[in-house]
Amino acid sequence: MKTFYSCLFILTFFISCDSDSKSESKNTSDSAIANRIMTELPGNIDNPYDEVGWVHNELFESFYVSLSKPTTISGIVDRVETLANANANFKAIKTTNYHAVSVARVQYILDRKSTCVTDVISNSSLTLVAKLSLSTFINALVATFETESNCDVLYNYVVAYEKNIINNSSLTGRDKQIILITTSVARHSAYLAKKRPKKNTDPDWTVLVGNVIAAADGAEYGMAEGVTEGLVTGIAQNQ
């Protein structure tokens, strides 16, 4: 699987700026988001929820440049939530009904590494056709990651799935939101796994299935939850 990660994404990403007032901040953020998604990898302009992946990577970078890094799930949750609430782009996607990451839920996923995909998807609010689609995609993605080393083939594989989801008239809007949040986190976190050259502060990060399925689990609540639950679970798995 690691062979795949070494070449999936090759360009750097860009952090958008904040502005003075709440209204101006949102407009500026929206403009910067649109610009970076159109011009940079690992973004996909066609995914309307791709900001989730950008924010995931911003918080990832912030967590790992810290001098002191918590190792317990509760400590990781506290640190990620604190970093998120200080991030302008995270606040732009956070709703008033935001659900903080549950330590118990992260532990549940970590304890079920071999069955978490089935467990989470089968108990989600996705329609039957969406459950089958996402489950099939994740399982096929794992198999592809293990055998495919061509960067273009792998990137196009994920993007082609996203295109299929966007154009699938049998899926509901909610189905598409949950799935596209999940694929955004998968693409962006894969980039961080093997980006070259690495900084001295970068961890030996491996994208594991828990990171992706936790993003899907968090996406049940919204974009912000997809970011934080996916990141917390990924960090905990990489301890």
Stockholm file with secondary structure:
# STOCKHOLM 1.0

chainA/1-239         MKTFYSCLFILTFFISCDSDSKSESKNTSDSAIANRIMTELPGNIDNPYDEVGWVHNELFESFYVSLSKPTTISGIVDRVETLANANANFKAIKTTNYHAVSVARVQYILDRKSTCVTDVISNSSLTLVAKLSLSTFINALVATFETESNCDVLYNYVVAYEKNIINNSSLTGRDKQIILITTSVARHSAYLAKKRPKKNTDPDWTVLVGNVIAAADGAEYGMAEGVTEGLVTGIAQNQ
#=GR chainA/1-239 SS CHHHHTTSCCSCCCCCCCCSSHHHHHHHHHHHHHHHHHHCTTCCTTCTTTHHHHHHHHHHHHHHTSSSCCCSHHHHHHHHHHHHHTCHHHHHHCCTTCCCCCHHHHHHHHTTTTTHHHHHHHTSSCCHHHHHHHHHHHHHHHHHHHHCCCHHHHHHHHHHHHHHHHHCTTSCHHHHHHHHHHHHHHHHHHHHHSCSSCCTTCCCCCCCHHHHHHHHHHHTTCHHHHHHHHHHHHHHHTC
#=GC SS_cons         CHHHHTTSCCSCCCCCCCCSSHHHHHHHHHHHHHHHHHHCTTCCTTCTTTHHHHHHHHHHHHHHTSSSCCCSHHHHHHHHHHHHHTCHHHHHHCCTTCCCCCHHHHHHHHTTTTTHHHHHHHTSSCCHHHHHHHHHHHHHHHHHHHHCCCHHHHHHHHHHHHHHHHHCTTSCHHHHHHHHHHHHHHHHHHHHHSCSSCCTTCCCCCCCHHHHHHHHHHHTTCHHHHHHHHHHHHHHHTC
//
